[in-house]
Amino acid sequence: MSEKLKIGITIGDVNGIGLEVIIKSLTDTRILEYFTPIVYGNTKVASFHRKAIGIQDFSFNVIQAAEQANPKRPNMINCWQEDVKISLGEQNELGGRYAFLSLEKAVDDLQAGKIDALVTAPINKHNIQQEGFQFPGHTEYLQSKVGAEDVLMFMISDDLRIGVVTGHIPVKDVASGITQEAILQKLVMMNESLKTDFWVQKPKIAVLGLNPHAGDNGLIGTEDEEIIKPAIQRANEAGIFCFGPYPADGLFASDAYTKFDAVLAMYHDQGLIPFKHIASRKGVNYTAGLPFVRTSPDHGTGYDIAGKNIASHESFLEAIFSAVHIVQRRREQAELASNPLAFRRLSKDRD
């Protein structure tokens, strides 16, 4: 039997719900059959959160390095030694400082091959700004760490997958960020991810319009006719099976999205509002286009409910298992690609 995957987990903002959903996710020891969790944080901070939510029979196995992880226990690496004043529900500089220490150590181990995937608990995009982290969010930070030209914020669930062309930018800048090249690049990454990470052999992608009614033939803006349609045509010429542009309201209200393997939205809220409603606490944010696998839950720091034992850990657990499954699919596909006969047999079975 092959060695279990080591999944690195960052704790996010220490004043939010990150450690609560992490602890809740790891209390069921049955998950240890599938992966070895390594949490990057601090045992005293974890103990504070455990007591705040009233969980008694749980503890981390403290290790100094990922190589020491016990496959039969949830493990924790102490990323700092000093005491931290926890102020549940408060946005402050300490929350950002320690969130970054956790993230930085985990990414170092990820790039060194000491862990197999990364699952990140929510950060506050404002208080984490500091030397070493001057980005709109996790996605852009990880893109910078690997020097990737582009990445795709890919929201995934059992019922829906949505990527976005423009991510964490102001709405006033969205239209200028919509170019044929940007759309085509996102479609290429989405198509490749669907094939490699989700084993969709012939992906079918819906592309949303930018303007109401997808521009209504140029009556409500020209971007849909002059930019999005030509980009879709270029993508199809490149062998990507995509359609549109579709008005966002009609596609989701009519359930027409269920006929596609994924949807490409033009901007953040256009895609994430319907996604979070449809995914209903089980959505996952996956960063496609990286050389490694990173996922996160589809919610934020939850300051308003921190420490009250009411935060749902469903999305976080989905994020962990999504990371496990994607790593497994990537490795199996790589193995099959090295054995063309086995790959052709598997492809024939799927058809």
TIFI-614570 format. One record per atom (N, C-alpha, C): x, y, z; residue in three letters. Coordinates in steps of 0.001 Angstrom, whole numbers, padded with zeros to 6 digits, always signed. Atoms other than C-alpha are relative to their C-alpha. Layout:
XYZALA/...
//
This chain:
+000844-001194+000000MET/+000000+000000+000000MET/+000879+001244+000000MET/-000809-001194+000096SER/+001381+003428-000981SER/-000175+000858+001249SER/+000028-000864-001175GLU/+002198+005968+001704GLU/-001112+001037-000130GLU/+001082-000985+000020LYS/-000657+008285+002658LYS/+000540+001385-000348LYS/-000371-001365+000324LEU/-000591+011818+001383LEU/+000113+000829+001277LEU/-000129-000965-001083LYS/+000594+014536+003735LYS/-000649+001302-000450LYS/+000726-001209+000356ILE/-001823+017451+003641ILE/+000351+001107+000991ILE/-000334-001144-000829GLY/-000503+020761+004962GLY/-001201+000923+000156GLY/+001158-000845-000300ILE/-003065+023027+006636ILE/+000472+001258+000710ILE/-000327-001255-000673THR/-002613+026716+007481THR/-001192+000460+000828THR/+001059-000300-000969ILE/-004592+028220+010360ILE/-000776+001279-000298ILE/+000704-001241+000288GLY/-005561+031576+008839GLY/+000092+000985+001150GLY/+000034-001034-001039ASP/-006463+034505+011101ASP/-000306-000638+001358ASP/+000167+000643-001312VAL/-006056+033454+014742VAL/-001225+000510+000755VAL/+001192-000542-000649ASN/-009040+035626+015712ASN/-001293-000404-000694ASN/+001168+000422+000759GLY/-011381+034008+013211GLY/-000372-001449+000281GLY/+000516+001357-000192ILE/-012968+030584+012732ILE/+000906-001081-000576ILE/-000880+000966+000647GLY/-010005+028935+011013GLY/+000306-001223+000844GLY/-000346+001146-000842LEU/-008830+026782+013905LEU/-001228-000765+000458LEU/+001226+000716-000371GLU/-012406+025977+014880GLU/-000377-001020-001073GLU/+000406+000940+001054VAL/-013196+024436+011481VAL/+001079-001053-000241VAL/-001074+000987+000117ILE/-009785+022745+011379ILE/-000171-001091+001054ILE/+000150+000972-001098ILE/-010268+021082+014777ILE/-001234-000860-000215ILE/+001225+000774+000250LYS/-013835+020068+013943LYS/+000206-001006-001134LYS/-000245+000900+001129SER/-012632+018553+010663SER/+000862-001188+000391SER/-000974+001041-000340LEU/-009898+016527+012348LEU/-000399-000849+001203LEU/+000399+000798-001177THR/-011828+015195+015366THR/-000461-001400-000382THR/+000425+001324+000443ASP/-013220+012293+013332ASP/+001230-000764-000486ASP/-001252+000700+000304THR/-010284+009886+013329THR/-000073-000863-001258THR/+000115+000795+001231ARG/-011663+008014+010301ARG/+000699+000665-001181ARG/-000659-000689+001109ILE/-010170+010687+008063ILE/+001470-000371-000105ILE/-001417+000357+000009LEU/-006706+009468+009048LEU/+000281-001224-000862LEU/-000173+001117+000933GLU/-007287+006452+006818GLU/+000388+000511-001389GLU/-000164-000522+001354TYR/-007030+008764+003791TYR/+001172+000958-000157TYR/-001105-000947+000099PHE/-004336+011334+004594PHE/+000558+000273+001396PHE/-000635-000418-001253THR/-001940+012606+007269THR/-000041+001515+000080THR/+000081-001465-000105PRO/-002816+016146+008403PRO/+001184+000592+000751PRO/-001070-000747-000664ILE/-000020+018582+009278ILE/-000440+001458+000037ILE/+000488-001362-000173VAL/-001268+021883+010685VAL/+001172+000901+000372VAL/-001066-000972-000249TYR/+001063+024893+010620TYR/-000575+001120+000859TYR/+000584-000979-000902GLY/+000280+027003+013673GLY/+000735+000075+001305GLY/-000577-000075-001332ASN/+000855+027007+017408ASN/-000928-000744+000956ASN/+000837+000863-000841THR/-000355+024496+020008THR/-000757+000789+001067THR/+000710-000795-001007LYS/-001215+027160+022604LYS/-001209+000703-000607LYS/+001124-000645+000681VAL/-003387+029014+020104VAL/-001076-001031-000315VAL/+000965+001057+000299ALA/-005000+025744+019047ALA/-000760-000416+001255ALA/+000641+000369-001262SER/-005691+024873+022699SER/-001026+001039+000416SER/+000942-001075-000316PHE/-007353+028254+023211PHE/-001304-000190-000776PHE/+001186+000178+000840HIS/-009720+027616+020306HIS/-000759-001278+000369HIS/+000650+001259-000382ARG/-010387+024028+021349ARG/-000857+000200+001245ARG/+000748-000242-001232LYS/-011442+025166+024821LYS/-001185+000933-000248LYS/+001065-000969+000273ALA/-013513+028051+023419ALA/-001230-000669-000587ALA/+001146+000671+000619ILE/-015679+025658+021419ILE/-000400-001261+000760ILE/+000438+001080-000879GLY/-015872+023058+024189GLY/+000341-001396-000448GLY/-000435+001342+000416ILE/-014051+020169+022523ILE/+001075-000481+000970ILE/-000894+000489-001045GLN/-012314+018062+025184GLN/+000989-001058-000497GLN/-000809+001181+000334ASP/-011037+014818+023715ASP/+000684+000174-001357ASP/-000721-000243+001248PHE/-008708+016173+021039PHE/+001325+000665+000320PHE/-001299-000645-000146SER/-005026+017059+020814SER/+000819-000244-001261SER/-000913+000141+001129PHE/-002328+017542+018215PHE/+001281-000706+000440PHE/-001323+000565-000185ASN/+000842+015509+017936ASN/+000999+001061-000452ASN/-000910-001111+000307VAL/+003560+018181+018107VAL/+001265-000536-000658VAL/-001196+000410+000734ILE/+006376+017808+015569ILE/+000812+001237-000368ILE/-000892-001097+000390GLN/+009344+019927+014495GLN/+000075+000158-001513GLN/-000109-000023+001455ALA/+009248+019016+010810ALA/-001004-000977-000594ALA/+001021+000824+000657ALA/+006846+017461+008307ALA/+000405-001463-000076ALA/-000483+001378+000101GLU/+009037+014370+008038GLU/-000312-000809+001255GLU/+000257+000684-001265GLN/+008196+013550+011672GLN/-001483-000309+000220GLN/+001444+000141-000180ALA/+004433+013422+011119ALA/-000410-001433+000314ALA/+000559+001292-000367ASN/+002585+010560+012779ASN/-001241-000236-000860ASN/+001139+000227+000892PRO/+000185+009051+010197PRO/-001291-000369+000723PRO/+001187+000379-000767LYS/-002196+008023+012983LYS/-000530+001126+000880LYS/+000411-001133-000834ARG/-002565+011497+014526ARG/-000092+001277-000830ARG/-000107-001354+000559PRO/-003380+015080+013547PRO/+001281+000625+000548PRO/-001293-000530-000402ASN/+000024+016781+013634ASN/+000007+001524-000060ASN/-000155-001453+000053MET/+001032+020370+014353MET/+001461+000382+000101MET/-001328-000607-000064ILE/+004232+022279+013651ILE/-000151+001389+000608ILE/+000032-001329-000617ASN/+004775+025258+015950ASN/+000822+000968-000846ASN/-000662-000957+000892CYS/+005586+028160+013614CYS/+000538+001210+000745CYS/-000566-001036-000862TRP/+006370+030528+016493TRP/-000080-000493+001445TRP/-000078+000445-001388GLN/+007146+030218+020206GLN/-000650+000975+000983GLN/+000512-000995-000950GLU/+005902+033451+021770GLU/-001505-000164+000219GLU/+001435+000019-000305ASP/+002503+033745+023445ASP/-000726+001021-000868ASP/+000812-000871+000845VAL/-000256+035310+021387VAL/-001283+000345+000734VAL/+001262-000418-000596LYS/-003141+037349+022730LYS/-001114-000183-001031LYS/+001107+000257+000922ILE/-006245+035967+021039ILE/-001158+000936+000342ILE/+001166-000880-000162SER/-009080+038471+020547SER/-001054-000455-000994SER/+000953+000606+000917LEU/-011852+036399+019040LEU/-000935+001043-000594LEU/+000909-000896+000692GLY/-013831+038267+016433GLY/+000562+001367-000308GLY/-000603-001322+000205GLU/-011410+041177+016275GLU/+000970-000016-001170GLU/-000951-000157+001095GLN/-009592+042337+013174GLN/+001168+000841+000495GLN/-001158-000771-000454ASN/-006101+043336+014260ASN/+001285-000496-000657ASN/-001280+000279+000647GLU/-002454+043266+013238GLU/+000533-001383+000354GLU/-000495+001312-000422LEU/-001696+040101+015236LEU/-000604-001122-000849LEU/+000653+001028+000814GLY/-004234+038091+013253GLY/+000691-000179-001330GLY/-000693+000075+001273GLY/-002450+038941+010027GLY/+001424-000493+000120GLY/-001398+000393-000170ARG/+001055+038487+011395ARG/+000145-001513+000119ARG/-000149+001436-000231TYR/+000524+034924+012578TYR/-000619-000839-001117TYR/+000526+000686+001180ALA/-001588+033964+009596ALA/+001093-000137-001050ALA/-001067+000048+000995PHE/+001381+034820+007401PHE/+001127-000936+000427PHE/-001028+000940-000462LEU/+003865+032917+009573LEU/-000407-001437-000311LEU/+000515+001336+000306SER/+001682+029828+009179SER/+000095-000287-001496SER/+000008+000179+001450LEU/+001308+030310+005429LEU/+001411-000126-000561LEU/-001370-000013+000526GLU/+004975+031053+004797GLU/+000707-001327+000247GLU/-000644+001270-000319LYS/+006210+027918+006574LYS/-000613-001144-000803LYS/+000663+001075+000737ALA/+003620+025697+004891ALA/+000393+000027-001478ALA/-000365-000102+001417VAL/+004446+027011+001407VAL/+001451-000413-000215VAL/-001389+000458+000101ASP/+008158+026486+002034ASP/+000056-001527-000049ASP/+000019+001466-000026ASP/+007453+022840+002888ASP/-000647-000569-001264ASP/+000677+000449+001215LEU/+005105+022496-000074LEU/+000948+000039-001197LEU/-000922-000131+001127GLN/+007696+023758-002536GLN/+001197-000939+000136GLN/-001108+000937-000223ALA/+010320+021513-000926ALA/-000437-001454-000137ALA/+000507+001364+000163GLY/+008101+018467-001478GLY/-000209-000742+001304GLY/+000183+000663-001296LYS/+007677+017777+002248LYS/-001456-000288+000306LYS/+001435+000294-000072ILE/+003876+017918+001979ILE/-000518-000107-001426ILE/+000499+000308+001340ASP/+001722+016844-000947ASP/-001038+000984-000515ASP/+000998-000990+000399ALA/-000929+019576-000976ALA/-000186+000976+001146ALA/+000212-001049-000992LEU/-001970+022728+000847LEU/-001476+000369+000077LEU/+001362-000478-000248VAL/-005323+023647+002406VAL/+000115+001210+000914VAL/-000176-001241-000746THR/-005572+027228+003626THR/-001288+000435+000674THR/+001128-000589-000721ALA/-007902+028536+006323ALA/-000060+001489-000341ALA/+000199-001378+000478PRO/-009306+032043+005723PRO/+000902+001025+000684PRO/-000759-001146-000483ILE/-007173+035160+006079ILE/-000838+001262-000160ILE/+000572-001323+000230ASN/-008164+038795+006366ASN/+000926+000719-000973ASN/-000849-000534+001056LYS/-006900+040408+003177LYS/+000582+001374+000340LYS/-000512-001307-000396HIS/-006354+043726+004945HIS/+001109-000128+001042HIS/-000994+000000-001081ASN/-004514+042868+008150ASN/+001203-000898-000279ASN/-001154+000842+000309ILE/-002203+040328+006525ILE/+001039+000748-000830ILE/-000952-000764+000802GLN/-000542+043028+004422GLN/+001216+000368+000848GLN/-001259-000229-000728GLN/+003114+043210+005529GLN/+001140-000333-000934GLN/-001145+000366+000824GLU/+006617+042665+004249GLU/-000062-001497-000319GLU/+000106+001393+000421GLY/+006502+039448+002246GLY/-001384-000374-000492GLY/+001362+000273+000481PHE/+002744+039589+001669PHE/-000679+001326-000317PHE/+000666-001203+000484GLN/+001458+042488-000400GLN/-000805-000375-001236GLN/+000821+000565+001060PHE/-001189+040739-002429PHE/-001475+000080+000395PHE/+001434-000015-000324PRO/-005006+040767-002697PRO/-000481-001248+000723PRO/+000443+001225-000656GLY/-005181+037188-001393GLY/+000971-001145-000195GLY/-000829+001205+000140HIS/-003784+033659-001256HIS/+000391-000266-001452HIS/-000209+000378+001396THR/-004157+033136-005006THR/+001182+000746-000602THR/-001058-000814+000585GLU/-001910+036011-006012GLU/+001346-000238+000687GLU/-001235+000306-000727TYR/+000640+035205-003292TYR/+000633-001284-000539TYR/-000527+001273+000491LEU/+001001+031622-004483LEU/+000468+000122-001443LEU/-000430-000240+001378GLN/+001175+032750-008097GLN/+001387+000635-000028GLN/-001293-000664-000073SER/+004073+035025-007165SER/+001098-000952+000470SER/-001009+000916-000561LYS/+005853+032283-005185LYS/+000555-000948-001057LYS/-000465+000946+001021VAL/+006041+029987-008206VAL/+000345+000681-001305VAL/-000297-000722+001228GLY/+006428+032708-010825GLY/-000907-000363-001157GLY/+000943+000378+001056ALA/+003336+031585-012719ALA/-000493+001238-000739ALA/+000496-001118+000795GLU/+002255+033839-015573GLU/-001460+000290+000325GLU/+001419-000166-000295ASP/-001388+033257-014713ASP/-000486-001216+000775ASP/+000667+001101-000696VAL/-003591+031125-012458VAL/-001504+000218-000113VAL/+001454-000065+000085LEU/-007303+030396-012298LEU/-000622-000247+001364LEU/+000789+000238-001196MET/-009488+030877-009249MET/-001202-000829-000423MET/+000967+000984+000477PHE/-011680+027806-009706PHE/-000826-000472+001200PHE/+000895+000401-001083MET/-014643+027367-007363MET/-000658-001319-000397MET/+000455+001340+000371ILE/-015645+023697-007255ILE/-000925-000589+001063ILE/+000889+000761-000880SER/-018422+021575-005773SER/-000523-001178-000798SER/+000567+001156+000705ASP/-020339+018436-006640ASP/-000869+000423-001176ASP/+001005-000394+000987ASP/-022895+020389-008671ASP/+000441+001094-000955ASP/-000362-001168+000790LEU/-020977+023296-010137LEU/+001486+000313+000128LEU/-001376-000500-000008ARG/-017511+024528-011125ARG/-000002+001346-000730ARG/-000035-001329+000594ILE/-016956+028242-011791ILE/+001395+000605+000136ILE/-001241-000753-000014GLY/-013787+030081-012761GLY/-000295+001447-000356GLY/+000204-001419+000295VAL/-013340+033835-013121VAL/+001165+000545-000825VAL/-001033-000643+000818VAL/-011474+035942-015676VAL/+000740+001044+000824VAL/-000611-000994-000881THR/-010867+038855-013299THR/-000356-000361+001432THR/+000216+000442-001377GLY/-010476+038135-009596GLY/-000186+001139+000975GLY/+000109-001002-001061HIS/-009778+040490-006716HIS/+000417+001379-000506HIS/-000235-001357+000491ILE/-009997+043820-008530ILE/-001292+000799+000170ILE/+001218-000806-000120PRO/-012423+046766-008170PRO/-000921-000180-001207PRO/+000972+000149+001085VAL/-015611+046564-010227VAL/+000267+000998-001123VAL/-000241-001016+001026LYS/-014650+049783-012031LYS/+001121-000401-000963LYS/-001108+000442+000849ASP/-011595+047971-013456ASP/-000309-001284-000766ASP/+000312+001292+000597VAL/-013403+044832-014609VAL/-000002+000070-001524VAL/+000136-000062+001457ALA/-014264+045939-018166ALA/+001350+000087-000699ALA/-001319-000125+000628SER/-010670+046946-018929SER/+000824-001270+000151SER/-000713+001263-000195GLY/-009496+043572-017608GLY/-000519-001129-000862GLY/+000583+001019+000874ILE/-011705+041671-020038ILE/+000576+000168-001396ILE/-000602-000005+001336THR/-009581+041010-023121THR/-000112-001394-000607THR/+000041+001320+000649GLN/-009589+038220-025688GLN/+001090-000909+000557GLN/-001124+000807-000482GLU/-006194+037074-024447GLU/-000259-000515+001413GLU/+000280+000421-001374ALA/-007312+036992-020799ALA/-001035-001112+000031ALA/+001054+001024+000050ILE/-010449+035000-021606ILE/+000562-001312-000543ILE/-000559+001211+000615LEU/-008562+032575-023841LEU/+000936-000715+000967LEU/-000929+000611-000949GLN/-005875+032009-021205GLN/-000748-000734+001112GLN/+000782+000653-001061LYS/-008467+031236-018521LYS/-000692-001254-000535LYS/+000647+001177+000590LEU/-010293+028861-020865LEU/+000997-001138-000188LEU/-001039+001026+000162VAL/-007047+027036-021605VAL/+000284-000677+001340VAL/-000281+000569-001323MET/-006314+026597-017878MET/-001181-000802+000531MET/+001189+000714-000465MET/-009896+025595-017088MET/-000145-001338-000713MET/+000119+001226+000790ASN/-009965+023045-019901ASN/+001031-001032+000444ASN/-001069+000910-000429GLU/-006634+021556-018811GLU/-000270-000541+001393GLU/+000300+000447-001363SER/-007676+021431-015153SER/-001131-001017+000011SER/+001117+000944+000061LEU/-010951+019708-015997LEU/+000484-001382-000450LEU/-000518+001282+000504LYS/-009035+017032-017884LYS/+000938-000664+001004LYS/-001048+000562-000851THR/-006115+016573-015491THR/-000442-000200+001441THR/+000327+000008-001422ASP/-007564+017380-012071ASP/-001348-000640+000309ASP/+001349+000526-000239PHE/-011164+016194-012513PHE/-000378-001133-000957PHE/+000160+001109+000921TRP/-010790+013617-015277TRP/-001285+000110-000830TRP/+001076-000207+000970VAL/-013433+015144-017535VAL/+000650-000096-001370VAL/-000753+000285+001214GLN/-012368+013728-020854GLN/-000227+001035-001101GLN/+000322-000988+001027LYS/-014160+016178-023162LYS/-000801+001139+000640LYS/+000696-001056-000748PRO/-014974+019287-021105PRO/-000880+000873-000887PRO/+000948-000899+000661LYS/-017928+021434-022088LYS/-000164+001215+000913LYS/-000087-001201-000833ILE/-017613+025022-020832ILE/-000973+001067-000477ILE/+000863-001152+000283ALA/-020190+027827-020647ALA/+000754+001273+000353ALA/-000649-001290-000227VAL/-018861+031382-020937VAL/-001075+001057+000209VAL/+000984-001040-000296LEU/-020824+034213-019329LEU/+000343+001294-000729LEU/-000218-001327+000543GLY/-021312+037628-020864GLY/+000397+000962+001092GLY/-000371-001020-000977LEU/-020121+040812-019178LEU/-001183+000889+000367LEU/+001085-000960-000195ASN/-023156+043049-019613ASN/-001344-000694+000220ASN/+001341+000581-000118PRO/-026834+042488-018756PRO/-000473-000545-001351PRO/+000496+000654+001213HIS/-028438+040131-021305HIS/+001127-000274-001004HIS/-001174+000232+000854ALA/-024908+039472-022637ALA/+000108+001074-001080ALA/-000141-001130+000904GLY/-024996+042916-024238GLY/-001183+000259-000897GLY/+001204-000150+000850ASP/-028296+042344-026102ASP/+000381+000504-001393ASP/-000451-000313+001366ASN/-026560+042416-029510ASN/+000572+001412-000124ASN/-000675-001290+000049GLY/-024609+045543-028664GLY/-000791+001156+000547GLY/+000812-001091-000545LEU/-027456+047579-027179LEU/+000437+000399+001412LEU/-000415-000257-001386ILE/-026067+047260-023622ILE/+001483-000326+000125ILE/-001432+000251-000045GLY/-022312+047435-024113GLY/+000463-000839-001176GLY/-000525+000670+001197THR/-020080+046117-026857THR/+000987-001123+000316THR/-001037+000986-000337GLU/-017679+043846-024936GLU/-000394-001425-000374GLU/+000433+001370+000282ASP/-019793+040719-025439ASP/+000190-000360-001474ASP/-000114+000244+001442GLU/-019822+041074-029235GLU/+001434+000127-000489GLU/-001305-000333+000572GLU/-016359+042524-029772GLU/+001168-000718+000675GLU/-001114+000639-000728ILE/-014280+040691-027138ILE/-000312-001451+000364ILE/+000278+001336-000534ILE/-016018+037679-025597ILE/-000302-001001-001110ILE/+000314+000931+001093LYS/-017496+036126-028755LYS/+001233-000391-000811LYS/-001216+000398+000722PRO/-014190+036287-030687PRO/+000925-000895+000833PRO/-000836+000847-000861ALA/-012379+034786-027690ALA/-000530-001427+000032ALA/+000615+001332+000026ILE/-014844+031886-027622ILE/+000306-000702-001315ILE/-000302+000582+001304GLN/-014310+031356-031344GLN/+001448-000471-000071GLN/-001417+000380-000010ARG/-010527+031321-030887ARG/+000225-001242+000860ARG/-000141+001165-000874ALA/-010867+028830-028035ALA/-000486-001266-000695ALA/+000511+001170+000736ASN/-012991+026510-030152ASN/+000958-000425-001103ASN/-000982+000315+001034GLU/-010440+026729-032954GLU/+001221-000700+000585GLU/-001130+000646-000685ALA/-007838+025643-030382ALA/-000385-001344+000608ALA/+000431+001307-000479GLY/-009897+022561-029541GLY/-000685+000003+001340GLY/+000708-000094-001273ILE/-011676+023851-026428ILE/-001496+000099-000291ILE/+001434+000118+000262PHE/-015372+022957-026398PHE/-000731+000996+000909PHE/+000631-001014-000842CYS/-016964+026215-025132CYS/-001077+000755-000781CYS/+001178-000618+000598PHE/-020156+028172-025740PHE/-000333+001294+000729PHE/+000441-001235-000621GLY/-021650+031596-025079GLY/+000199+001178-000937GLY/+000201-000322-001424PRO/-021671+034313-024050PRO/-001461-000102+000430PRO/+001335+000157-000565TYR/-024660+033567-021839TYR/-000276+001083+001047TYR/+000364-000872-001129PRO/-026526+036032-019618PRO/+000063-000803+001298PRO/-000215+000740-001243ALA/-025579+035031-016061ALA/-001313-000358+000680ALA/+001248+000278-000717ASP/-029091+035349-014624ASP/-000774-001142-000638ASP/+000737+001062+000690GLY/-030680+033143-017265GLY/+000650-001359+000128GLY/-000701+001283-000071LEU/-027991+030466-017143LEU/-000241-000689+001333LEU/+000151+000605-001317PHE/-028310+029946-013398PHE/-001457-000175+000407PHE/+001405+000104-000393ALA/-032042+030590-012974ALA/-000701-001161-000692ALA/+000647+001077+000756SER/-032943+028018-015621SER/+000662-001356+000219SER/-000789+001219-000225ASP/-030458+025407-014345ASP/+000731-000464-001256ASP/-000714+000372+001223ALA/-028889+025465-017806ALA/+001472-000288+000280ALA/-001402+000244-000354TYR/-025497+025453-016064TYR/+000278-001489+000209TYR/-000197+001428-000257THR/-026052+021762-015267THR/+000367-000772-001262THR/-000351+000655+001264LYS/-025496+020943-018946LYS/+001484+000153-000327LYS/-001419-000261+000253PHE/-021872+022084-018681PHE/+000864-000553+001129PHE/-000947+000484-001005ASP/-018804+020790-016868ASP/+000578+001141+000833ASP/-000503-001171-000723ALA/-017767+024311-015850ALA/-000540+001258-000648ALA/+000450-001310+000471VAL/-018674+027972-016221VAL/+001134+000995+000209VAL/-000983-001068-000150LEU/-016293+030867-016873LEU/-000738+001326+000140LEU/+000612-001308-000264ALA/-017513+034120-015296ALA/+001008+001092-000313ALA/-000883-001111+000355MET/-016134+037526-016208MET/+000610+000679+001219MET/-000534-000676-001178TYR/-015716+038863-012669TYR/-000454-000724+001266TYR/+000108+000712-001273HIS/-015671+037792-009016HIS/-001440-000273+000420HIS/+001338+000207-000549ASP/-019231+038350-007795ASP/-000956-000640-000992ASP/+000851+000626+001006GLN/-020811+037299-011077GLN/+000053-001523+000128GLN/-000148+001443-000145GLY/-019454+033816-010451GLY/-000216-000511+001405GLY/+000014+000528-001368LEU/-019191+033536-006688LEU/-001345+000098+000698LEU/+001314-000079-000634ILE/-022687+034678-005722ILE/-000840-001232-000342ILE/+000762+001225+000273PRO/-024468+031873-007618PRO/+000700-001252+000503PRO/-000710+001189-000467PHE/-021711+029426-006692PHE/-000274-000266+001468PHE/+000176+000207-001440LYS/-022013+029968-002940LYS/-001437-000363+000349LYS/+001397+000371-000241HIS/-025785+029739-003131HIS/-000243-001460-000379HIS/+000246+001365+000491ILE/-025772+026512-005149ILE/+000817-001020+000799ILE/-000862+000945-000720ALA/-022841+024876-003319ALA/-000442-000199+001442ALA/+000614+000101-001324SER/-024527+025585+000039SER/+000918-000636+001039SER/-000932+000392-001063ARG/-021649+025304+002557ARG/+000992-001094-000389ARG/-000918+001072+000391LYS/-019802+022656+000558LYS/+000919+000414-001148LYS/-000844-000479+001083GLY/-017968+024861-001919GLY/+001462+000062+000387GLY/-001447-000007-000198VAL/-014191+024838-002351VAL/+000632+000955-001009VAL/-000782-000869+000871ASN/-011797+027425-003771ASN/+001285-000743-000356ASN/-001174+000727+000474TYR/-009167+025659-005891TYR/+000801+000911-000932TYR/-000854-000813+000860THR/-006215+027451-007487THR/+000586-000881-001097THR/-000500+000777+001136ALA/-005709+025874-010906ALA/+001149+000748-000674ALA/-001113-000601+000715GLY/-002555+026469-012910GLY/+001296+000033+000778GLY/-001214+000067-000811LEU/-000053+025918-010087LEU/+000657-001376-000149LEU/-000651+001313+000064PRO/+002547+023117-010034PRO/-000368-000898+001171PRO/+000460+000779-001139PHE/+001093+022014-006692PHE/-001491+000248+000208PHE/+001441-000083-000248VAL/-002429+021611-005301VAL/-000266+000837+001247VAL/+000427-000819-001130ARG/-003981+024286-003082ARG/-001509+000191-000054ARG/+001431-000227-000122THR/-007570+024461-001899THR/-000287+000791+001275THR/+000440-000678-001223SER/-009511+026439+000701SER/-001514-000059+000056SER/+001459-000066-000070PRO/-013076+026672+002003PRO/-000489+001265-000696PRO/+000520-001150+000754ASP/-015366+029120+000221ASP/-000548+001100+000904ASP/+000476-001027-000910HIS/-015986+031256+003324HIS/+001171+000819+000538HIS/-001022-000881-000540GLY/-014117+034027+005143GLY/+000332-000287+001447GLY/-000499+000171-001364THR/-012742+034585+008625THR/-001107-000196+001025THR/+001134+000221-000909GLY/-016189+034582+010254GLY/+000181+000636+001363GLY/-000224-000668-001286TYR/-015293+037114+012932TYR/-001261+000019+000878TYR/+001239-000156-000768ASP/-018949+037463+013947ASP/-000409-001255+000756ASP/+000379+001251-000683ILE/-019201+033796+014975ILE/+001206-000702+000623ILE/-001226+000628-000520ALA/-015618+033117+016107ALA/-000143-000369+001463ALA/+000023+000469-001380GLY/-015413+031046+019283GLY/-001362-000374+000537GLY/+001362+000277-000467LYS/-019164+030409+019451LYS/-000457-001426-000298LYS/+000296+001402+000308ASN/-019039+026792+018255ASN/-001193-000155-000944ASN/+001094+000118+000980ILE/-021482+027461+015425ILE/+000513-000004-001444ILE/-000552+000010+001352ALA/-019117+027609+012440ALA/-000086-001409-000588ALA/+000067+001291+000686SER/-019741+024820+009934SER/+001366-000340-000595SER/-001279+000433+000564HIS/-016694+022796+008935HIS/-000180-000796-001291HIS/+000265+000787+001212GLU/-018355+021215+005886GLU/+000889+000426-001163GLU/-000807-000486+001118SER/-016578+023436+003368SER/+001477-000310+000198SER/-001410+000286-000255PHE/-013203+022950+005058PHE/+000307-001476-000235PHE/-000202+001432+000218LEU/-013588+019181+005049LEU/-000031-000323-001492LEU/+000046+000175+001451GLU/-014573+019344+001372GLU/+001309+000472-000636GLU/-001254-000509+000537ALA/-011455+021417+000715ALA/+001135-001001+000194ALA/-001039+000998-000268ILE/-009250+018779+002345ILE/-000128-001173-000962ILE/+000161+001184+000849PHE/-010726+015874+000415PHE/+000113+000343-001479PHE/-000222-000414+001388SER/-010752+017851-002831SER/+001490+000005-000311SER/-001452-000007+000193ALA/-007008+018371-002403ALA/+000536-001421-000132ALA/-000435+001404+000050VAL/-006500+014651-001717VAL/-000343-000614-001353VAL/+000448+000613+001250HIS/-008520+013614-004774HIS/+000738+000570-001209HIS/-000692-000603+001141ILE/-006835+016096-007122ILE/+001432-000502-000086ILE/-001363+000544+000006VAL/-003349+014977-006082VAL/-000009-001435-000510VAL/+000076+001398+000435GLN/-004369+011344-006557GLN/-000259-000100-001491GLN/+000298+000034+001434ARG/-005827+012049-010013ARG/+001213+000418-000818ARG/-001190-000447+000726ARG/-002741+013952-011113ARG/+001050-001098-000065ARG/-001031+001042-000036ARG/-000448+011145-010023ARG/-000404-001212-000825ARG/+000455+001145+000780GLU/-002588+008437-011540GLU/+000077+000300-001487GLU/-000068-000366+001411GLN/-002784+010337-014812GLN/+001439-000014-000492GLN/-001410+000021+000375ALA/+000993+010794-014842ALA/+000497-001427-000179ALA/-000397+001411+000095GLU/+001414+007077-014241GLU/-000573-000644-001258GLU/+000623+000551+001201LEU/-001035+006203-016995LEU/+000666+000531-001264LEU/-000644-000594+001172ALA/+000669+008606-019392ALA/+001338-000670-000292ALA/-001267+000701+000202SER/+003913+006718-018837SER/-000212-001426-000493SER/+000364+001328+000485ASN/+002053+003532-019805ASN/-001141+000154-001005ASN/+001017-000336+000989PRO/+000197+004348-023057PRO/-001069-001078-000190PRO/+000990+001058+000190LEU/-001482+000934-023322LEU/-001069+000035+001080LEU/+000955-000083-001106ALA/-003083+001237-019884ALA/-000873+001240-000141ALA/+000758-001239+000164PHE/-004103+004808-020661PHE/-001079-000162-001056PHE/+000997+000200+001062ARG/-005848+003778-023881ARG/-001117-000918+000463ARG/+001033+000891-000514ARG/-007665+000964-022089ARG/-000958+000760+000903ARG/+000831-000783-000903LEU/-008900+003358-019403LEU/-000889+000966-000779LEU/+000774-000929+000815SER/-010004+005909-022021SER/-001138-000705-000711SER/+001042+000779+000678LYS/-011919+003210-023888LYS/-001117-000350+000977LYS/+001013+000333-001021ASP/-013671+002157-020653ASP/-000881+001197+000290ASP/+000788-001206-000309ARG/-014747+005758-020009ARG/-000975+000330-001126ARG/+000897-000258+001130ASP/-016201+006129-023494ASP/-001201-000936+000034ASP/
//
